[in-house]
Amino acid sequence: MGICSSTGSTQVATAKLILPDGKLQEYSYPVRVSYVLQKHPACFICNADEMDFDDFVSAVNDDDELHPGQLYFALPMSWLKHPLQAEEMAALAVKASSALMKSGGEKCAYRKNSVSPVNFSGEEVKSRRSGGGARRGRGSGGSKFSAMLSAIPE
C-alpha cells in the first residue's frame, strides 16, 4: 500500500481514507483521527504504509492527523487482534484500487514495498513474472499463489 499522489498538476493533495464498504473519503485539510472515528466508531484507522503480511495491523493514534498524500484504511476493530493474511492484503489492495479509480483515476506510488497482484487458488499456478516458478504461500492453510503482473518498482 502506499502514498497516493494526484496525476493532475492543479489538484490538491489529499489524505485518502478507504472505508469498510469500499468508499473513498478525501480530506484536503488536516483532520484528526478522533474526528474520523466519530463517524466510524466500530473501526480503527491504519496507515497503508505500515501494513505488512503476517504482521499485526497497528492503529493510528486518535490525536494524530491524517496527512495529505497518504492512504489510510478504516478497518474493523477485530483486525487489531490477528496478523494480516495475504488474502486480506489482496482484498484491501483491490478495494483501494477500485475506490481510487472511481474517484477520478488517481494513481498510487508504492513507497515501502513493491506489490504484485496475487492470484489465489487451491491449485498450484505458475508465476507470470519473468524467471519465476510457482510460489507457495505462507500460513497455516498452505494456500498457493502467484503474481499475475510484474512488480511495481519504487
Phi, psi and chi 1 to 4 in degrees:
 res  aa     phi    psi   chi1   chi2   chi3   chi4
   1 MET       -  173.4  -50.0  -75.9  163.6      -
   2 GLY  -179.3 -165.1      -      -      -      -
   3 ILE   -73.7  139.1  -79.6 -167.9      -      -
   4 CYS  -110.3  138.0  -70.6      -      -      -
   5 SER  -134.2  147.2   59.1      -      -      -
   6 SER   -77.0  147.0  171.4      -      -      -
   7 THR   -86.8  -18.5   57.5      -      -      -
   8 GLY   -92.0  142.8      -      -      -      -
   9 SER   -79.2  -15.8   60.2      -      -      -
  10 THR   -94.2   -7.3   59.7      -      -      -
  11 GLN   -83.8  147.6  -67.1 -179.3  -21.2      -
  12 VAL   -87.1  138.3  174.7      -      -      -
  13 ALA   -64.8  138.5      -      -      -      -
  14 THR  -129.4  154.8   60.0      -      -      -
  15 ALA   -81.4  129.3      -      -      -      -
  16 LYS  -110.4  128.2  -67.2  170.3  177.8   46.3
  17 LEU  -119.9  119.6  175.7   65.6      -      -
  18 ILE   -91.7  120.2  -52.3  -62.9      -      -
  19 LEU   -83.8  163.0  -59.6  172.8      -      -
  20 PRO   -57.5  -28.8  -26.1   34.5      -      -
  21 ASP   -85.1    2.8   62.6    2.8      -      -
  22 GLY    91.7   -1.8      -      -      -      -
  23 LYS   -78.5  155.9  -68.5 -177.7 -178.2  172.6
  24 LEU  -108.7  131.3  172.9   68.1      -      -
  25 GLN  -114.9  133.7  -85.9 -169.7  -37.6      -
  26 GLU  -118.5  142.8  -66.1 -174.7   80.8      -
  27 TYR  -125.6  115.5  -61.0   94.2      -      -
  28 SER   -91.0    0.0   58.5      -      -      -
  29 TYR  -126.6  159.0   51.5   88.9      -      -
  30 PRO   -63.5  131.5  -19.4   29.9      -      -
  31 VAL  -137.3  134.8   60.2      -      -      -
  32 ARG   -78.0  147.5  -71.6 -164.2 -173.5  -82.4
  33 VAL   -58.8  -38.1  170.5      -      -      -
  34 SER   -59.3  -34.6   57.3      -      -      -
  35 TYR   -66.8  -44.3  172.4   78.0      -      -
  36 VAL   -63.7  -40.0  174.3      -      -      -
  37 LEU   -68.2  -21.4  -69.5  175.7      -      -
  38 GLN   -62.7  -33.3  -70.9  175.6   -1.0      -
  39 LYS   -84.2  -19.4  -63.9  179.8  180.0 -178.1
  40 HIS  -136.0   68.0  -51.9  -76.6      -      -
  41 PRO   -67.9  -18.9   24.2  -32.5      -      -
  42 ALA   -89.1    8.9      -      -      -      -
  43 CYS  -123.2  168.9  -64.3      -      -      -
  44 PHE  -127.1  160.9   69.4   95.8      -      -
  45 ILE  -107.7  133.4  -52.9  -59.1      -      -
  46 CYS  -129.7  150.1   68.9      -      -      -
  47 ASN   -85.3  128.5 -173.9  -33.8      -      -
  48 ALA   -59.9  -30.2      -      -      -      -
  49 ASP   -67.1  -18.5  -80.2  -14.4      -      -
  50 GLU  -102.1   13.5  -63.4  175.1    6.4      -
  51 MET  -100.0  129.7  -61.5  170.8   73.6      -
  52 ASP  -134.2  153.5  -70.6  -45.1      -      -
  53 PHE   -60.2  143.9  -67.8  114.2      -      -
  54 ASP    54.4   26.7  -65.6  -31.7      -      -
  55 ASP  -125.8  153.0 -164.3    9.9      -      -
  56 PHE   -71.4  141.2  -69.8   93.3      -      -
  57 VAL   -82.0  130.9 -178.4      -      -      -
  58 SER  -105.0  144.9   60.3      -      -      -
  59 ALA   -86.4  144.6      -      -      -      -
  60 VAL   -73.9  138.3  176.5      -      -      -
  61 ASN   -59.8  144.2  -68.6  -32.1      -      -
  62 ASP   -57.6  -32.2  -72.2   -1.1      -      -
  63 ASP   -83.1  -10.9  -67.8  -26.0      -      -
  64 ASP   -75.7  157.5  -71.4  -10.4      -      -
  65 GLU  -102.3  150.7  -69.1 -177.2  -13.2      -
  66 LEU   -77.3  131.3  -58.8 -177.8      -      -
  67 HIS   -97.7  135.1  -61.1  -75.3      -      -
  68 PRO   -56.3  141.0  -24.0   33.6      -      -
  69 GLY    88.8   -5.8      -      -      -      -
  70 GLN  -102.4  151.3  -70.1  -73.7  -30.9      -
  71 LEU  -108.4  132.0  177.9   65.4      -      -
  72 TYR  -127.4  157.2  -60.8   89.1      -      -
  73 PHE  -122.2  140.5  -72.6   94.7      -      -
  74 ALA   -96.7  113.5      -      -      -      -
  75 LEU  -117.7  154.3  -61.4  175.1      -      -
  76 PRO   -62.0  146.8  -12.1   20.5      -      -
  77 MET   -56.3  -30.4  -64.7  -61.4  -79.9      -
  78 SER   -63.2  -20.7   61.0      -      -      -
  79 TRP   -73.4  -12.4  -75.6   40.7      -      -
  80 LEU   -73.0  -17.2  -79.1  170.6      -      -
  81 LYS  -100.1   -2.7  -57.2  -66.6 -178.6 -166.4
  82 HIS  -141.9  154.5   73.3  -74.2      -      -
  83 PRO   -66.4  148.8  -15.0   25.5      -      -
  84 LEU   -76.7  117.5 -173.1   61.8      -      -
  85 GLN   -84.1  159.5  -60.3  -60.4  -47.2      -
  86 ALA   -58.2  -40.6      -      -      -      -
  87 GLU   -63.2  -39.5  -67.2   86.8   -4.7      -
  88 GLU   -68.1  -41.8  -66.0  165.3  -31.0      -
  89 MET   -62.2  -42.6 -179.1   75.1   92.1      -
  90 ALA   -63.8  -42.3      -      -      -      -
  91 ALA   -63.6  -39.6      -      -      -      -
  92 LEU   -66.3  -38.8  -70.6  172.8      -      -
  93 ALA   -63.4  -42.2      -      -      -      -
  94 VAL   -65.1  -43.4  168.4      -      -      -
  95 LYS   -61.6  -44.3 -171.3 -178.4  -73.4 -169.6
  96 ALA   -66.0  -44.4      -      -      -      -
  97 SER   -60.9  -44.4  177.6      -      -      -
  98 SER   -62.6  -45.6  175.9      -      -      -
  99 ALA   -64.0  -41.0      -      -      -      -
 100 LEU   -68.3  -38.6  -69.2  167.6      -      -
 101 MET   -66.3  -39.9  -67.9  -55.3  -77.1      -
 102 LYS   -66.2  -26.8  -72.6  177.3 -174.7  175.6
 103 SER   -85.5    0.1   75.0      -      -      -
 104 GLY   131.8   10.9      -      -      -      -
 105 GLY    75.3   27.1      -      -      -      -
 106 GLU   -67.7  148.1  -65.2 -177.3    8.9      -
 107 LYS  -102.2  150.4  -64.0 -179.8  179.9  177.9
 108 CYS  -107.3  137.3  -80.4      -      -      -
 109 ALA  -102.1  123.1      -      -      -      -
 110 TYR   -83.3  116.5  -64.9   94.8      -      -
 111 ARG   -92.7  -43.6 -170.3  171.8   81.7  173.6
 112 LYS   -85.1  -51.1 -171.0  171.4 -178.0 -177.8
 113 ASN  -134.2  156.6  -61.5  -41.2      -      -
 114 SER   -77.1  145.0  -68.4      -      -      -
 115 VAL  -126.7  135.1  175.7      -      -      -
 116 SER  -120.7  133.2  -63.9      -      -      -
 117 PRO   -58.1  146.7  -26.0   35.3      -      -
 118 VAL  -124.9  140.6  177.4      -      -      -
 119 ASN  -106.8  119.6  178.3   22.1      -      -
 120 PHE  -102.7  134.1  -62.5   95.8      -      -
 121 SER  -157.7  168.9   70.7      -      -      -
 122 GLY   -80.5  -15.1      -      -      -      -
 123 GLU  -102.3  153.5  -61.0  177.4   14.6      -
 124 GLU   -71.9  133.5 -169.7  167.7  -28.8      -
 125 VAL  -126.2  154.3  -72.7      -      -      -
 126 LYS   -91.2  145.2  -66.6 -176.5  179.2  178.7
 127 SER   -68.3  141.7  174.3      -      -      -
 128 ARG   -96.5    1.1  -64.9 -177.8 -173.1  172.9
 129 ARG   -73.4  151.9  -74.4 -169.1  -70.8 -168.9
 130 SER   -61.7  131.8   60.4      -      -      -
 131 GLY    73.5    8.0      -      -      -      -
 132 GLY   -97.6  143.1      -      -      -      -
 133 GLY  -104.2 -168.2      -      -      -      -
 134 ALA   -69.3  145.1      -      -      -      -
 135 ARG  -118.2  144.0  -70.5 -178.6   54.5 -165.6
 136 ARG  -103.0  129.8 -174.0  171.4 -179.6   93.3
 137 GLY   -71.2  152.9      -      -      -      -
 138 ARG   -82.7  162.0  -62.9 -172.7  -43.5 -172.1
 139 GLY   117.9  165.0      -      -      -      -
 140 SER   -69.7  -26.4   60.7      -      -      -
 141 GLY   -76.3  -16.3      -      -      -      -
 142 GLY    62.7   29.0      -      -      -      -
 143 SER   -63.7  149.4   58.9      -      -      -
 144 LYS  -107.5  144.6  -61.4  172.7 -175.1  170.6
 145 PHE  -150.4  162.9   59.5   93.0      -      -
 146 SER  -149.8  156.1   68.7      -      -      -
 147 ALA   -73.4  140.2      -      -      -      -
 148 MET   -99.3  -20.9  -65.3  178.0   65.7      -
 149 LEU  -133.8  166.1  -60.7  172.9      -      -
 150 SER   -74.0  161.4   60.3      -      -      -
 151 ALA   -69.7  153.5      -      -      -      -
 152 ILE   -94.1  115.2  -58.7  169.2      -      -
 153 PRO   -70.6  156.0   24.0  -30.0      -      -
 154 GLU   -71.8      -  -67.8 -173.6   47.3      -
